[in-house]
Structures are given as structure tokens and as C-alpha cells.
Amino acid sequence: MKLKVIVHEAEEGGYWAEVPAIPGCATQGETFEELLQNLYEAVEGCLSVDLKPLDLPPKGRVLEIAV
């Protein structure tokens, strides 16, 4: 999966970034390398959140896939 990320230089130093395709997904880092590491963790965390409980039909299944 490829995602576009907008990287900003923070006024107080360091960087922060947001992922427009995932509302609310943002992170920061003191260095660019730290920012990249934090971005992977932030995206993984944002994508793993269940927003509401699922109402599955009696024969329904939940699958987890990697893209």
C-alpha cells in the first residue's frame, strides 16, 4: 500500500507529518529519520483501530489481510 504524506517543518524545530487519506493520522519527530519511524507506527495504529463494533450475520466472518 502506498500513501501520500505531507511533511511540515515545525516552528520549534523538528518535523511533523499528516496522512490525508487517513483523517486524524499525524505524528512528529525531532529528526527526519525519527519522523519516518513514527509515521510507520502512526499509520499502523490508525489502520488497526475499529471505529465501531461489527454486527455480523450468523455465518459472517472477519478476515485480516495485508495490502
Sequence and secondary structure as in RCSB ss.txt:
>XXXX:A:sequence
MKLKVIVHEAEEGGYWAEVPAIPGCATQGETFEELLQNLYEAVEGCLSVDLKPLDLPPKGRVLEIAV
>XXXX:A:secstr
     EEEE TTSSEEEE TTSTT EEEESSHHHHHHHHHHHHHHHHT  SS     TT        
